[in-house]
Amino acid sequence: MVPPSSGWGIPRQGAEGDYMKQLIYNIGQLATPQGSAAHCGPDQADIKYYKDAWIAVADDGTIAAVGEGEVPEEYRHADSSIDAGGRLVTPGLVDAHTHLIFGGWREHELALKLKGVAYLDILAQGGGILSTVRNTRAASEEELADKAAEALDMMLEMGTTTCEAKSGYGLSTEHELKQLRAIKSLQGRHPVELVPTFLGAHAVPEEYKENREEYIRILCEEMIPRVAEEGLAEFCDVFCETGVFTADESRTILEAGRKYGLAPKIHADEINPIGGTELTAEIGAVSAEHLIVATDEGIEAMHRGGTVACCLPATSFYLNASFARARDMVNAGVPVAIATDFNPGSCPNLSLQFAMNLGCYKYRLTPEEVLTAVTLNAAAAIKRADSIGSIEPGKKADLVIWKADNLDFILYRFGNNLAGTVIKAGDIVVSR
């Protein structure tokens, strides 16, 4: 990198917009996917590398230019500048599947799991999701938002700049709306950008255990219209699983959501393959999530429908379960994203870096495929690939300067937070 000239980082006088907001320079390696759509097949490993790189950020927080070598004069005069110290820079990480808003924790279930008690058995005993439902209903909107903000602080420190957040622990109109309002209250209050998903179909609540048809009616005729009316969610999700919602019930709920403008997502094939993944092409699912036991037919349906497979390796790790066939999905031309699945029961982990490590070690994906999985493909899974997920002109300047010299290093190391400086829309939000 050519050393800064005199006047480097000093705003140029003149008309508004005549200078840059931020200049990041002395980047040893810049690694990014490119484009505004999910990458699949061989393209998932297509990462553009820059050496001796720089990024110019416009006044509105979007990327103005990216390049190598000497910074052109027109980009040298910025409000401020950041010396990346010869380190690695990537897009900000995108966590496309979390259950961010909940009351209480479930650490008491650990002993049961260590004894081999199955997740569905814990659920049948009133534990699992239903335990969190009781705690969530008891909490106020402010308490839920404050708790989530603490989690977001930790996510941000580890490089996550955008996060999908599901409801699903209220399981009544009042409390589902409360969860979604808590998510909305955090928008603008916290640097991490939140993308809300309605998951009222996370379980059948105890009061409707003997009348599940009525709960599905309430979901479709009461909850979904209210969520849409208040503009509280962008997506409608459903847990299609044994003992929860069947494939036919899932179709009914997701079609109701689509009627009211909520794009469909689906939890599918986490424990038993009961046809949820096969629905993806039929219902136009933006993403299918978990997919631990996805079948060949389900993988083909995702490929046919252009659905993003959102895989959650830290959940498999915590449950001592099998790992999703992510390698087969990539080979079959299905775009794969990786997310944390942060939640109090089956994955109390909010480190997307750990999920990335597992993506290499357990899914056998390459570092390049994993980077795409937590940036561009994850952005596509929440319909944000046109604005985030890669380092290109016109996209938001969401960036991570790593405590590493190259991409391989952050996938090779595990158990450490290697995010150094985190930048959201051109502003430094974490500096370690």
C-alpha positions as CSV (number, residue, x, y, z in Angstrom):
1,M,0.0,0.0,0.0
2,V,1.3,3.4,-0.9
3,P,1.7,5.5,2.3
4,P,-0.9,8.2,2.8
5,S,-0.1,11.5,1.2
6,S,-0.4,14.8,3.0
7,G,-4.0,15.7,3.5
8,W,-5.0,12.0,3.8
9,G,-8.2,11.7,5.8
10,I,-8.9,15.5,5.7
11,P,-12.3,16.4,4.3
12,R,-12.1,18.3,1.0
13,Q,-13.8,21.6,1.1
14,G,-16.6,22.2,-1.3
15,A,-20.1,21.0,-2.2
16,E,-22.0,18.5,-0.1
17,G,-21.1,14.9,-1.1
18,D,-17.7,16.0,-2.4
19,Y,-15.9,13.7,0.0
20,M,-16.1,10.3,1.5
21,K,-17.4,9.4,4.9
22,Q,-14.8,6.7,5.6
23,L,-11.7,5.2,4.0
24,I,-10.4,1.8,5.1
25,Y,-6.9,1.2,3.7
26,N,-3.9,-1.0,4.2
27,I,-6.1,-4.1,3.9
28,G,-3.8,-7.1,3.5
29,Q,-6.5,-9.4,2.1
30,L,-10.1,-8.5,1.2
31,A,-12.3,-11.6,0.7
32,T,-15.9,-11.3,-0.6
33,P,-18.5,-13.1,-2.7
34,Q,-20.1,-10.9,-5.4
35,G,-23.5,-10.3,-6.7
36,S,-27.1,-9.8,-5.5
37,A,-28.4,-13.3,-5.4
38,A,-27.5,-16.5,-3.6
39,H,-24.6,-18.6,-5.0
40,C,-25.0,-22.3,-5.5
41,G,-23.0,-25.3,-6.8
42,P,-19.4,-24.4,-7.7
43,D,-20.2,-20.7,-7.5
44,Q,-20.6,-21.0,-3.7
45,A,-16.8,-21.1,-3.5
46,D,-16.4,-18.1,-5.9
47,I,-14.7,-15.6,-3.7
48,K,-13.0,-12.5,-5.0
49,Y,-9.7,-11.7,-3.3
50,Y,-8.1,-8.3,-3.3
51,K,-4.5,-7.8,-2.0
52,D,-3.2,-4.5,-0.7
53,A,-6.8,-3.2,-0.8
54,W,-8.9,-0.2,0.2
55,I,-12.6,0.6,0.6
56,A,-14.2,4.0,0.2
57,V,-17.5,4.6,2.0
58,A,-19.9,7.3,0.8
59,D,-21.8,9.7,3.1
60,D,-24.9,7.5,3.2
61,G,-22.9,4.5,4.6
62,T,-22.8,2.6,1.3
63,I,-19.6,1.4,-0.5
64,A,-18.4,3.9,-3.1
65,A,-15.5,2.0,-4.4
66,V,-13.2,-1.0,-3.8
67,G,-9.7,-1.4,-5.2
68,E,-6.1,-2.5,-4.9
69,G,-2.9,-0.6,-4.6
70,E,-2.7,3.2,-4.4
71,V,-6.0,4.9,-3.4
72,P,-7.1,7.3,-6.1
73,E,-7.0,11.0,-5.2
74,E,-10.8,11.3,-5.4
75,Y,-11.2,8.8,-2.5
76,R,-8.4,10.1,-0.3
77,H,-10.3,12.9,1.3
78,A,-12.6,11.3,3.8
79,D,-14.1,12.4,7.1
80,S,-12.1,9.7,8.8
81,S,-9.8,6.8,7.8
82,I,-9.0,3.4,9.2
83,D,-5.7,1.6,8.8
84,A,-6.6,-2.1,8.6
85,G,-3.0,-3.0,9.6
86,G,-2.5,-5.4,6.7
87,R,-5.3,-7.7,8.1
88,L,-8.2,-9.6,6.5
89,V,-11.4,-7.8,5.7
90,T,-14.7,-9.5,4.9
91,P,-18.4,-8.5,4.7
92,G,-20.2,-8.2,8.0
93,L,-21.6,-11.6,9.1
94,V,-25.3,-12.2,8.5
95,D,-27.1,-14.6,11.0
96,A,-30.1,-15.8,9.1
97,H,-31.8,-17.9,11.8
98,T,-32.2,-16.9,15.4
99,H,-34.8,-17.1,18.1
100,L,-33.5,-13.9,19.7
101,I,-36.5,-12.9,21.8
102,F,-37.4,-15.1,24.8
103,G,-37.8,-15.2,28.5
104,G,-35.7,-17.3,30.8
105,W,-33.2,-20.0,30.0
106,R,-33.3,-23.8,30.0
107,E,-30.0,-24.9,31.6
108,H,-31.9,-27.4,33.7
109,E,-32.5,-29.5,30.6
110,L,-28.8,-30.2,30.1
111,A,-28.8,-33.0,32.7
112,L,-31.8,-34.6,30.9
113,K,-30.1,-34.4,27.6
114,L,-26.9,-35.9,29.0
115,K,-29.0,-38.9,30.2
116,G,-30.3,-39.4,26.7
117,V,-33.8,-38.0,27.1
118,A,-34.9,-37.0,23.6
119,Y,-36.0,-33.5,22.6
120,L,-39.5,-34.5,21.7
121,D,-39.8,-36.4,25.0
122,I,-38.8,-33.2,26.9
123,L,-41.4,-31.3,24.9
124,A,-44.1,-33.9,25.7
125,Q,-43.3,-33.4,29.4
126,G,-44.0,-29.7,29.2
127,G,-40.4,-28.7,28.8
128,G,-38.6,-27.5,25.7
129,I,-40.4,-24.8,23.8
130,L,-43.4,-24.8,26.2
131,S,-41.1,-24.0,29.2
132,T,-39.8,-21.0,27.3
133,V,-43.3,-20.0,26.4
134,R,-44.3,-19.7,30.0
135,N,-41.3,-17.5,30.8
136,T,-41.8,-15.4,27.7
137,R,-45.5,-14.8,28.5
138,A,-44.5,-13.7,32.0
139,A,-41.9,-11.1,30.7
140,S,-42.8,-7.6,29.6
141,E,-41.9,-6.2,26.2
142,E,-39.2,-4.1,27.7
143,E,-37.7,-7.0,29.6
144,L,-37.6,-9.1,26.4
145,A,-36.0,-6.2,24.4
146,D,-33.4,-5.5,27.1
147,K,-32.4,-9.2,27.3
148,A,-32.1,-9.4,23.5
149,A,-30.0,-6.2,23.4
150,E,-27.5,-7.9,25.6
151,A,-27.3,-10.9,23.2
152,L,-26.9,-8.5,20.3
153,D,-24.0,-6.8,22.0
154,M,-22.2,-10.1,22.1
155,M,-23.1,-11.0,18.5
156,L,-21.9,-7.6,17.3
157,E,-18.5,-8.1,19.0
158,M,-18.1,-11.4,17.1
159,G,-18.8,-9.8,13.7
160,T,-22.5,-10.2,13.2
161,T,-24.0,-7.0,11.7
162,T,-27.4,-8.3,10.5
163,C,-29.6,-10.8,12.4
164,E,-32.9,-12.5,11.6
165,A,-35.1,-12.7,14.7
166,K,-38.1,-15.0,15.1
167,S,-41.1,-14.9,17.4
168,G,-42.5,-18.2,18.5
169,Y,-42.4,-18.3,22.2
170,G,-45.6,-16.4,22.8
171,L,-48.0,-18.8,21.0
172,S,-51.0,-16.5,21.5
173,T,-51.9,-13.3,19.7
174,E,-51.1,-11.1,22.6
175,H,-47.7,-12.6,23.3
176,E,-46.6,-13.2,19.7
177,L,-47.3,-9.5,19.0
178,K,-45.3,-8.6,22.2
179,Q,-42.3,-10.5,20.9
180,L,-42.4,-8.9,17.5
181,R,-42.9,-5.4,19.0
182,A,-39.8,-6.0,21.1
183,I,-37.9,-6.8,17.9
184,K,-39.2,-3.6,16.3
185,S,-38.2,-1.5,19.4
186,L,-34.6,-2.6,18.9
187,Q,-34.5,-1.4,15.3
188,G,-32.4,1.8,15.3
189,R,-31.7,1.3,19.0
190,H,-29.0,-1.3,18.3
191,P,-26.4,-1.3,15.5
192,V,-27.3,-4.8,14.5
193,E,-29.9,-4.7,11.8
194,L,-32.8,-7.0,12.7
195,V,-35.1,-8.8,10.2
196,P,-38.3,-10.0,11.9
197,T,-40.0,-13.4,11.3
198,F,-43.4,-14.5,12.6
199,L,-43.2,-18.1,14.0
200,G,-46.4,-18.5,15.8
201,A,-46.4,-22.0,14.5
202,H,-43.5,-23.0,16.6
203,A,-45.5,-25.4,18.7
204,V,-49.1,-26.0,19.8
205,P,-49.6,-24.3,23.2
206,E,-50.7,-26.3,26.1
207,E,-54.2,-24.8,26.2
208,Y,-54.9,-26.1,22.7
209,K,-53.2,-29.5,23.1
210,E,-56.6,-31.2,22.6
211,N,-57.8,-28.7,19.9
212,R,-55.0,-28.1,17.5
213,E,-57.4,-27.2,14.7
214,E,-58.6,-24.2,16.7
215,Y,-55.0,-23.0,17.2
216,I,-54.3,-23.3,13.5
217,R,-57.4,-21.2,12.9
218,I,-56.2,-18.5,15.3
219,L,-52.8,-18.5,13.6
220,C,-54.3,-18.0,10.1
221,E,-57.3,-15.8,10.9
222,E,-56.2,-13.7,13.9
223,M,-52.4,-13.7,14.4
224,I,-51.2,-13.4,10.8
225,P,-53.6,-10.6,9.9
226,R,-52.6,-8.6,13.0
227,V,-48.9,-9.1,12.3
228,A,-49.4,-7.9,8.8
229,E,-51.6,-5.0,9.8
230,E,-49.0,-3.7,12.2
231,G,-46.1,-4.4,9.8
232,L,-44.3,-6.5,12.5
233,A,-42.8,-9.2,10.3
234,E,-41.5,-9.9,6.8
235,F,-41.6,-13.7,6.9
236,C,-43.9,-16.4,8.2
237,D,-42.2,-19.6,9.5
238,V,-43.5,-22.9,10.7
239,F,-42.0,-25.9,12.6
240,C,-42.9,-28.8,10.4
241,E,-41.9,-31.8,12.6
242,T,-43.3,-34.9,14.3
243,G,-45.5,-33.8,17.2
244,V,-45.6,-30.2,16.0
245,F,-47.1,-29.4,12.6
246,T,-47.7,-31.8,9.7
247,A,-46.7,-30.9,6.2
248,D,-50.4,-30.3,5.3
249,E,-50.8,-28.0,8.3
250,S,-47.6,-26.2,7.4
251,R,-48.8,-25.6,3.9
252,T,-52.1,-24.1,5.3
253,I,-50.3,-21.7,7.6
254,L,-47.7,-20.6,5.1
255,E,-50.3,-20.0,2.5
256,A,-52.2,-17.8,5.0
257,G,-49.0,-15.9,5.6
258,R,-48.3,-15.4,1.9
259,K,-51.9,-14.1,1.5
260,Y,-51.0,-11.3,3.9
261,G,-47.6,-10.5,2.3
262,L,-45.4,-12.6,4.6
263,A,-42.8,-14.6,2.6
264,P,-42.6,-18.3,3.6
265,K,-39.9,-20.0,5.5
266,I,-40.0,-23.5,7.0
267,H,-38.3,-25.4,9.8
268,A,-38.0,-28.8,8.3
269,D,-36.4,-32.2,8.7
270,E,-34.7,-31.4,12.0
271,I,-35.6,-34.7,13.6
272,N,-37.8,-36.7,11.2
273,P,-38.4,-36.2,7.5
274,I,-42.1,-35.7,7.3
275,G,-42.3,-33.8,4.0
276,G,-41.5,-30.3,5.0
277,T,-38.6,-29.8,2.7
278,E,-40.5,-31.3,-0.2
279,L,-43.0,-28.4,0.3
280,T,-40.4,-25.7,-0.5
281,A,-40.8,-25.6,-4.3
282,E,-44.6,-25.8,-4.0
283,I,-44.9,-22.9,-1.6
284,G,-42.0,-20.8,-2.9
285,A,-40.1,-20.9,0.4
286,V,-37.3,-18.3,0.7
287,S,-35.4,-20.7,3.0
288,A,-35.7,-24.1,4.6
289,E,-34.0,-24.4,7.9
290,H,-32.3,-27.2,10.0
291,L,-32.5,-29.9,7.4
292,I,-30.5,-32.4,9.5
293,V,-32.3,-35.4,8.0
294,A,-33.3,-34.0,4.6
295,T,-33.9,-36.6,1.9
296,D,-32.7,-36.6,-1.7
297,E,-36.3,-35.7,-2.6
298,G,-36.2,-32.7,-0.3
299,I,-32.8,-31.5,-1.6
300,E,-34.2,-31.8,-5.1
301,A,-37.2,-29.7,-4.1
302,M,-35.0,-27.0,-2.7
303,H,-33.0,-27.0,-5.9
304,R,-36.1,-26.8,-8.0
305,G,-37.6,-24.0,-6.0
306,G,-34.4,-21.9,-5.6
307,T,-34.7,-22.2,-1.8
308,V,-31.8,-21.3,0.4
309,A,-30.9,-24.2,2.7
310,C,-30.2,-22.6,6.1
311,C,-28.1,-25.1,8.0
312,L,-27.5,-24.9,11.7
313,P,-24.4,-26.9,12.7
314,A,-24.2,-25.7,16.3
315,T,-27.6,-27.2,17.0
316,S,-26.4,-30.6,15.8
317,F,-23.3,-30.1,18.0
318,Y,-25.4,-29.2,21.1
319,L,-27.9,-32.0,20.6
320,N,-25.2,-34.5,19.7
321,A,-27.2,-35.1,16.5
322,S,-26.3,-35.8,13.0
323,F,-25.1,-33.0,10.8
324,A,-27.0,-31.8,7.8
325,R,-25.9,-32.9,4.3
326,A,-24.6,-29.5,3.4
327,R,-21.9,-30.9,1.2
328,D,-24.5,-32.8,-0.8
329,M,-26.7,-29.7,-1.0
330,V,-23.9,-27.6,-2.4
331,N,-23.1,-30.4,-4.9
332,A,-26.8,-30.6,-5.9
333,G,-26.9,-26.9,-6.7
334,V,-28.7,-25.7,-3.6
335,P,-27.4,-22.5,-2.1
336,V,-26.4,-23.1,1.5
337,A,-26.4,-20.6,4.3
338,I,-25.1,-21.2,7.9
339,A,-26.7,-19.6,10.9
340,T,-26.5,-19.9,14.7
341,D,-30.0,-20.9,15.6
342,F,-29.5,-19.0,18.9
343,N,-32.2,-20.1,21.3
344,P,-32.5,-21.1,25.0
345,G,-33.2,-24.8,24.4
346,S,-31.5,-26.5,21.5
347,C,-28.6,-24.0,20.8
348,P,-27.7,-21.5,23.4
349,N,-24.9,-20.2,21.2
350,L,-24.7,-16.8,19.5
351,S,-21.3,-17.1,18.0
352,L,-21.6,-17.3,14.2
353,Q,-17.8,-17.8,14.1
354,F,-18.3,-21.2,15.9
355,A,-20.9,-22.2,13.4
356,M,-18.5,-21.3,10.6
357,N,-15.8,-23.5,12.2
358,L,-18.3,-26.4,12.3
359,G,-19.2,-25.7,8.6
360,C,-15.7,-26.6,7.7
361,Y,-15.1,-29.4,10.2
362,K,-18.5,-31.2,10.0
363,Y,-20.1,-30.1,6.7
364,R,-16.7,-30.4,4.9
365,L,-17.3,-27.0,3.2
366,T,-14.3,-25.0,2.1
367,P,-13.4,-21.7,3.8
368,E,-14.7,-19.9,0.6
369,E,-18.0,-21.8,0.7
370,V,-18.4,-21.0,4.4
371,L,-17.8,-17.3,3.9
372,T,-20.5,-17.2,1.2
373,A,-22.8,-19.2,3.6
374,V,-22.6,-16.5,6.3
375,T,-22.6,-13.4,4.0
376,L,-24.2,-13.4,0.6
377,N,-26.3,-16.6,0.9
378,A,-27.4,-15.7,4.4
379,A,-28.4,-12.3,3.1
380,A,-30.4,-14.0,0.4
381,A,-32.2,-16.2,3.0
382,I,-33.6,-13.0,4.5
383,K,-34.1,-11.2,1.1
384,R,-31.3,-8.7,1.7
385,A,-28.8,-9.8,-1.0
386,D,-29.3,-6.6,-2.9
387,S,-28.0,-4.5,0.0
388,I,-25.6,-6.6,2.2
389,G,-23.6,-9.8,2.0
390,S,-20.7,-8.6,-0.2
391,I,-18.2,-5.8,-0.5
392,E,-19.3,-4.0,-3.7
393,P,-20.2,-0.5,-4.7
394,G,-23.7,0.4,-3.8
395,K,-24.0,-2.1,-0.9
396,K,-24.0,-1.1,2.8
397,A,-20.5,-0.8,4.2
398,D,-21.0,-3.6,6.7
399,L,-17.5,-5.0,7.3
400,V,-15.3,-6.9,9.7
401,I,-11.5,-6.3,10.1
402,W,-10.3,-9.6,11.5
403,K,-7.4,-10.4,13.8
404,A,-6.1,-12.5,11.0
405,D,-4.1,-12.1,7.8
406,N,-6.2,-14.4,5.6
407,L,-9.5,-16.2,5.3
408,D,-8.1,-19.7,6.1
409,F,-6.9,-18.5,9.5
410,I,-10.4,-17.6,10.9
411,L,-11.8,-21.0,9.8
412,Y,-8.7,-22.9,11.1
413,R,-8.9,-21.3,14.6
414,F,-11.9,-22.0,16.9
415,G,-12.9,-21.1,20.4
416,N,-11.6,-17.5,20.0
417,N,-13.2,-14.3,18.9
418,L,-11.1,-13.2,16.0
419,A,-13.2,-10.2,15.0
420,G,-11.3,-7.0,15.6
421,T,-13.0,-3.9,14.2
422,V,-16.7,-4.2,13.2
423,I,-18.2,-1.5,10.9
424,K,-21.9,-1.0,10.3
425,A,-22.9,1.3,7.4
426,G,-19.5,2.8,7.5
427,D,-19.4,3.5,11.2
428,I,-17.1,1.7,13.7
429,V,-19.4,0.0,16.2
430,V,-16.8,-2.4,17.8
431,S,-13.1,-1.9,18.1
432,R,-11.1,-4.6,19.9
